[in-house]
Amino acid sequence: MPDTELRRIRDEALPLTDQTSLDPLLERIGDARYVLLGEASHGTADYYQVRDVLTRRLIKEMGFSFVAVEGDWPDCLAVHSAVVAAPGAPEDPGEVLAGFRRWPTWMWGNTDVADFARWLRRHNEQLPPGRRVGFFGLDVYGLWESLHAVLAHLREHDPDHVEHALEAYRCLEPYAEDPQAYAPATRFTPEDCQPQVVSLLTELRQRAARPAVADGSLAEFAARQNAEVLAGAERYYRAMLYSGPESWNIRDHHMADTLDRLMKHHGPDAKAVVWAHNTHIGDARATDMADIGEVNIGQLVRERHMGKGVVLVGFGSHSGTVVAAEEWGDVPRITDVPPAHTGSMEDLLHRALPAERALFIFPHVQLQRPPTTGLGEWFHQERGHRAIGVVYRPQYERMSNYVPTVLAQRYDAFCYLDRTHALTSLQPLAAESLEEQTWPVGV
């Protein structure tokens, strides 16, 4: 790239030095009700830290209602109870995060999320219960955890309607809470558990609409949401067996639908902050994901709510270290992230801004990818944009870790952090899990 183009990038870069340097981004956010904050990996402390600082300001200065993350609903509901100081909840949200068991535990069970959650509890303790800021999980995993939660809720609050939950439980019980056992079984037997799960979901939806229980309580909302997770997870595990975009799309539709339900639950003036990987919050239509029929939360929220204000913020870095595993379910380790591939977005920004941190705010989005590259502004040109997931093999990253991206169409703003560092987990990181197909690995 000519030196004039590198100078243009330097001229457009807004230095990221302290929390006041985020002022231009808050000005861009304005009265938007949806702010989606990404990360280029699940194991990088710097992304979490910038999101933390920005989210605190959104909550304190702009009245955002809750934080929704790429995490399991049941686990994050326990964090929510701690941060809003619910009766009986642990006083330290870090204690809850340290107890997460589903691999990859470091994704939310790390010191940076714990620091944010502790701050959020202190902030909430100064507010009346009805105005406290929540922390919720959007993800579709946790089929059995949600089923157990539904059973417990119905047994306590509506024992006459436990039978539908028990039918789903009896159907799923032979698979010993193992999605890898359940999913293949649906391929080779004429029956699966979908009818029982759908029946349970229908019952919970009807229950939620009854005047006697439609009181706006979180307990009733959580019971309905657990049934939605159960139905979504059952569909997701069946779709995992086949190639194509279906399992990815089931997951991202579920997360977007959960966000919609949370916004409705919080009322007409609600505002949401979302924390998820770039591959979920950056508009899929500005990447090659669209070419294979994949959608994501960023695209769906823009399509559904652009009139209410949507701001998507991406992240990226040139080199550093990251927590990741070499195989699914392995013990993760701190891994070197090599310098970005020549010609990539990160390589371009490093050449323009070596050893710097910068914020870019783009013109308002145009939702079509350009027909060619090399024309117009650098942020309207298609380049590879690095994405690191929970499984990462640096030696193969050139083949699998770059998403062709038009940056200014994928995001409304972008935080470039030239060199980043691995996060610190709250616990040893060994576990097994089987939901690998739609976690960002090379995507």
C-alpha positions in Angstrom: 0.0 0.0 0.0 1.4 3.5 -0.8 2.6 5.6 2.0 -0.2 8.1 1.3 -2.7 5.4 2.2 -0.9 4.5 5.4 -0.9 8.2 6.3 -4.6 8.3 5.7 -5.1 5.5 8.1 -3.0 7.3 10.7 -5.0 10.5 10.2 -8.3 8.6 10.7 -7.1 6.7 13.8 -8.3 8.0 17.1 -5.7 7.0 19.8 -7.0 4.7 22.5 -5.1 5.7 25.6 -7.6 5.9 28.5 -11.4 5.7 29.0 -11.9 9.3 27.9 -10.5 8.3 24.5 -13.8 6.3 24.1 -15.8 9.6 24.0 -16.1 9.7 20.2 -17.5 6.1 20.3 -20.1 7.1 23.0 -21.0 10.0 20.8 -21.5 7.7 17.9 -23.6 5.4 20.1 -25.8 8.3 21.1 -29.3 7.0 21.8 -28.8 3.6 20.2 -30.5 0.8 22.2 -28.3 -2.1 21.0 -24.5 -2.0 21.3 -22.7 -5.2 20.3 -19.1 -5.5 21.4 -16.9 -8.1 19.8 -13.6 -9.9 20.4 -11.1 -11.4 17.9 -10.5 -14.3 20.3 -12.1 -15.8 23.4 -8.7 -15.9 25.3 -7.4 -12.3 25.1 -7.5 -10.1 28.2 -7.2 -6.8 26.3 -10.5 -7.3 24.5 -12.3 -8.0 27.7 -10.7 -5.0 29.4 -11.7 -2.5 26.7 -15.3 -3.9 26.7 -15.3 -3.6 30.5 -14.4 0.1 30.4 -16.8 0.9 27.6 -19.7 -1.1 29.2 -19.2 0.6 32.6 -19.6 4.0 30.8 -22.6 2.8 28.9 -24.2 1.7 32.2 -23.3 4.7 34.3 -23.6 7.5 31.7 -26.2 6.2 29.2 -28.5 4.0 31.3 -28.0 0.6 29.7 -30.2 -2.1 31.2 -28.3 -5.3 31.0 -25.3 -7.1 29.6 -26.0 -10.2 27.4 -23.0 -12.5 26.6 -22.2 -15.5 24.4 -22.7 -17.8 27.4 -25.1 -20.4 28.7 -28.4 -19.2 30.1 -28.4 -21.2 33.4 -24.7 -20.4 34.3 -25.1 -16.7 33.5 -28.4 -16.5 35.4 -26.4 -17.5 38.5 -24.0 -14.6 37.8 -27.0 -12.3 37.3 -28.3 -13.3 40.8 -24.9 -12.4 42.3 -24.5 -9.0 40.5 -28.0 -7.9 41.4 -27.5 -9.0 45.0 -30.5 -11.4 44.9 -31.3 -13.0 48.2 -29.3 -16.1 48.8 -26.8 -15.4 46.0 -23.1 -15.4 46.7 -21.8 -11.9 47.5 -18.8 -12.4 45.2 -19.8 -12.9 41.5 -16.2 -14.2 41.0 -17.1 -17.2 43.1 -19.9 -18.1 40.6 -17.7 -17.5 37.6 -15.0 -19.8 39.1 -17.6 -22.5 39.4 -18.4 -22.7 35.6 -17.9 -26.2 34.4 -18.7 -26.3 30.7 -15.6 -26.2 28.5 -14.3 -23.6 27.6 -14.4 -22.4 31.2 -11.9 -19.6 30.7 -14.2 -17.8 28.3 -16.2 -16.3 31.2 -14.4 -17.7 34.2 -11.5 -15.3 34.0 -10.2 -12.4 36.1 -11.3 -9.7 33.8 -15.0 -10.8 33.7 -14.8 -11.3 37.5 -13.5 -7.7 37.9 -16.4 -6.4 35.8 -19.0 -8.5 37.7 -17.7 -7.3 41.0 -17.9 -3.7 39.8 -21.4 -4.3 38.6 -22.6 -5.7 41.9 -21.1 -2.6 43.7 -22.9 -0.4 41.2 -26.2 -2.2 41.6 -26.1 -2.0 45.4 -26.5 1.7 45.0 -29.8 1.2 43.0 -33.3 0.1 43.9 -33.9 -3.6 42.9 -36.1 -2.7 39.9 -33.3 -0.7 38.3 -30.3 -3.0 38.8 -28.3 -4.0 35.7 -28.4 -7.6 34.8 -26.0 -10.2 33.3 -27.5 -12.9 31.0 -26.4 -15.7 28.7 -27.7 -15.8 25.1 -26.4 -19.2 24.0 -28.2 -22.4 23.1 -26.0 -24.9 24.9 -27.1 -26.4 28.2 -29.9 -28.7 27.1 -29.9 -30.8 30.3 -29.2 -27.9 32.6 -32.2 -26.1 31.3 -34.4 -29.2 31.5 -33.5 -29.7 35.2 -34.3 -26.0 35.8 -37.7 -26.2 34.1 -38.5 -29.3 36.2 -37.5 -27.6 39.4 -39.5 -24.5 38.6 -42.7 -26.4 37.7 -42.5 -28.7 40.7 -42.3 -25.6 43.0 -44.7 -23.3 41.2 -47.1 -25.4 39.0 -46.9 -29.1 40.0 -50.0 -29.8 37.9 -48.0 -29.2 34.7 -44.9 -31.2 35.5 -45.9 -34.0 33.2 -44.7 -32.4 29.9 -41.3 -31.8 31.5 -41.1 -35.4 32.7 -42.0 -36.7 29.2 -39.1 -34.7 27.8 -36.8 -35.9 30.6 -37.8 -39.6 30.1 -37.1 -39.3 26.4 -33.6 -37.7 26.9 -32.6 -39.7 30.0 -31.2 -42.7 28.1 -28.5 -40.5 26.5 -27.0 -39.7 29.9 -26.7 -36.0 29.3 -24.4 -36.6 26.4 -25.2 -34.7 23.2 -22.9 -36.8 21.2 -24.9 -39.9 22.1 -28.3 -38.2 21.5 -27.5 -36.6 18.1 -26.4 -39.7 16.2 -29.3 -41.7 17.7 -31.7 -39.4 15.9 -30.1 -40.3 12.6 -30.6 -44.0 12.9 -33.9 -44.3 14.8 -37.3 -43.1 13.5 -38.0 -41.1 16.6 -36.3 -38.3 18.5 -37.3 -36.2 21.4 -38.5 -33.2 19.4 -42.2 -33.8 20.0 -41.8 -34.0 23.8 -39.5 -30.9 23.8 -41.9 -28.9 21.6 -44.8 -29.9 23.8 -43.0 -28.7 26.9 -42.0 -25.4 25.2 -45.7 -24.9 24.1 -46.8 -25.4 27.7 -44.3 -22.9 29.1 -45.2 -20.3 26.4 -48.8 -20.7 27.3 -48.1 -20.5 31.0 -46.0 -17.3 30.5 -49.0 -15.7 28.8 -51.5 -16.5 31.5 -52.5 -13.4 33.5 -52.0 -15.3 36.8 -48.3 -15.7 36.1 -47.5 -13.0 33.5 -46.3 -10.8 36.3 -43.0 -9.8 34.8 -41.0 -11.7 37.4 -37.6 -13.0 36.4 -38.4 -16.5 37.8 -41.2 -16.9 35.3 -39.2 -15.4 32.5 -36.3 -17.7 33.3 -38.5 -20.8 33.2 -39.8 -19.8 29.7 -36.2 -19.1 28.6 -35.0 -22.5 29.8 -37.7 -24.1 27.7 -36.5 -22.1 24.7 -32.9 -23.2 25.4 -34.1 -26.8 25.6 -35.9 -26.6 22.3 -33.1 -24.7 20.6 -30.5 -27.1 21.9 -32.4 -30.2 20.8 -32.6 -28.8 17.2 -29.0 -27.7 17.3 -27.7 -31.1 18.3 -29.6 -32.8 15.6 -28.3 -30.3 13.0 -24.7 -30.9 14.1 -24.8 -34.2 12.3 -24.9 -32.5 8.9 -22.6 -30.2 7.0 -23.8 -26.8 6.0 -24.9 -23.6 7.8 -27.9 -25.0 9.7 -26.4 -25.6 13.1 -24.6 -22.2 13.1 -27.8 -20.5 12.1 -29.9 -22.2 14.7 -27.4 -21.0 17.3 -27.3 -17.4 16.2 -31.1 -17.2 15.7 -31.5 -18.5 19.2 -29.1 -15.8 20.6 -30.9 -13.0 18.7 -34.3 -14.3 19.8 -33.1 -14.5 23.4 -31.9 -10.9 23.1 -35.3 -9.9 21.8 -37.0 -11.6 24.7 -34.7 -9.9 27.2 -35.4 -6.5 25.7 -39.2 -7.1 25.9 -38.8 -8.3 29.5 -36.9 -5.1 30.4 -39.5 -2.8 28.9 -39.9 -0.3 26.1 -36.9 1.8 27.2 -34.4 -1.0 27.6 -30.9 -0.8 26.2 -28.6 -3.9 25.7 -24.9 -4.4 25.6 -23.9 -7.7 24.0 -20.5 -9.4 24.4 -19.6 -12.0 21.8 -17.0 -13.1 19.3 -16.5 -10.9 16.2 -17.9 -13.8 14.1 -21.3 -13.3 15.9 -21.5 -9.6 16.3 -20.0 -8.4 13.0 -22.6 -8.4 10.2 -22.3 -11.6 8.3 -23.3 -10.0 5.1 -20.0 -8.1 5.0 -18.0 -11.4 5.1 -17.8 -14.7 3.2 -20.2 -16.2 5.8 -23.0 -14.9 3.6 -21.7 -16.9 0.6 -22.4 -20.1 2.4 -25.8 -19.1 3.9 -24.7 -18.2 7.4 -26.3 -15.4 9.4 -25.3 -14.0 12.8 -26.5 -11.9 15.7 -25.1 -8.7 14.2 -26.9 -9.1 10.9 -30.2 -10.2 12.6 -30.1 -7.3 15.1 -29.5 -4.8 12.3 -32.3 -6.3 10.2 -34.8 -6.3 13.1 -33.8 -3.1 15.0 -31.9 -0.7 12.9 -34.5 1.9 13.5 -34.0 1.7 17.2 -30.2 2.2 16.9 -27.7 -0.5 16.5 -23.9 -0.1 16.9 -21.5 -3.0 16.2 -17.9 -2.7 17.5 -15.2 -5.1 16.3 -11.8 -5.8 17.7 -8.5 -7.0 16.3 -4.7 -7.2 17.0 -1.5 -7.9 15.1 0.3 -10.2 17.5 0.6 -11.3 21.1 -0.5 -14.2 23.3 -3.8 -16.0 23.8 -5.4 -18.7 25.9 -6.6 -21.5 23.6 -6.4 -25.3 23.2 -4.9 -27.3 20.4 -7.8 -29.8 20.4 -11.4 -29.6 21.5 -11.7 -30.3 25.3 -7.9 -30.2 25.8 -6.3 -28.3 28.6 -5.7 -24.8 27.1 -2.4 -23.0 27.4 -0.9 -19.6 26.6 -0.1 -19.6 23.0 1.9 -17.1 20.9 -0.1 -15.3 18.3 2.2 -14.7 15.3 2.3 -11.5 13.3 -0.7 -11.2 11.1 -0.7 -12.6 7.7 0.7 -10.3 5.0 -2.1 -8.4 3.3 -4.6 -8.9 6.1 -6.5 -6.2 7.8 -4.4 -6.6 10.9 -1.2 -6.4 8.9 -2.3 -3.2 7.2 -3.2 -1.6 10.5 0.1 -2.7 12.0 2.1 -1.1 9.2 0.2 2.1 9.7 0.1 2.0 13.5 3.0 -0.1 14.8 2.8 -0.6 18.6 -0.3 1.6 18.9 -3.9 1.3 19.9 -6.6 3.1 17.9 -10.3 3.5 17.5 -11.9 3.8 14.0 -15.4 5.1 13.6 -16.9 4.4 10.1 -19.5 6.2 8.0 -23.0 4.9 8.5 -23.2 1.4 7.2 -23.9 0.4 3.6 -25.2 -3.2 3.6 -23.9 -4.5 0.3 -20.4 -5.9 -0.2 -18.4 -4.2 -3.0 -18.0 -6.2 -6.2 -14.3 -5.9 -6.2 -11.4 -5.0 -4.0 -8.8 -2.3 -4.3 -11.3 0.5 -4.8 -12.2 3.4 -2.5 -11.3 3.8 1.1 -9.3 1.1 2.8 -12.2 0.2 5.1 -14.4 -0.5 2.1 -11.9 -3.0 0.6 -12.2 -6.7 1.3 -9.3 -8.2 3.3 -8.8 -11.1 5.6 -9.6 -10.4 9.2 -8.2 -12.7 11.8 -10.5 -14.7 14.1 -9.2 -17.0 16.9 -11.5 -19.3 18.7 -11.2 -21.7 21.7 -9.2 -24.1 19.5 -6.2 -22.5 17.9 -3.2 -23.9 16.0 -1.0 -21.0 14.9 0.8 -23.1 12.3 -2.4 -23.5 10.4 -3.9 -20.0 10.9 -3.2 -18.8 7.3 -5.6 -21.5 6.1 -8.3 -21.3 8.6 -8.2 -18.1 10.8 -9.0 -15.3 8.3 -12.5 -14.2 7.4 -12.7 -12.1 4.2 -14.3 -8.9 5.5 -15.3 -5.4 4.4 -14.5 -3.7 7.7 -16.8 -0.6 7.5 -19.8 -2.8 6.6 -19.2 -5.5 9.1 -18.8 -3.0 12.0 -19.7 0.6 12.8 -16.5 1.0 14.8 -13.3 -1.0 15.2 -10.8 -1.1 18.1 -7.3 -2.0 16.9 -4.9 -3.1 19.7 -1.6 -3.8 18.1 -0.2 -6.3 20.6 -2.5 -8.2 23.0 -2.0 -10.6 26.0 -3.6 -13.8 27.2 -6.3 -13.6 29.9 -6.0 -15.2 33.3 -8.4 -18.1 34.1 -10.0 -18.5 37.5 -9.6 -22.2 37.5 -7.6 -25.1 35.9 -8.8 -25.6 32.4 -9.5 -29.2 31.7 -12.9 -30.5 30.7 -14.8 -32.2 28.0 -17.6 -30.8 25.8 -19.0 -31.7 22.5 -20.6 -28.6 21.1 -17.6 -27.7 18.9 -19.1 -27.3 15.5 -20.2 -23.7 15.7 -17.8 -22.2 18.2 -15.3 -20.0 16.4 -12.3 -22.2 15.8 -11.0 -21.0 12.4 -14.1 -19.0 11.8 
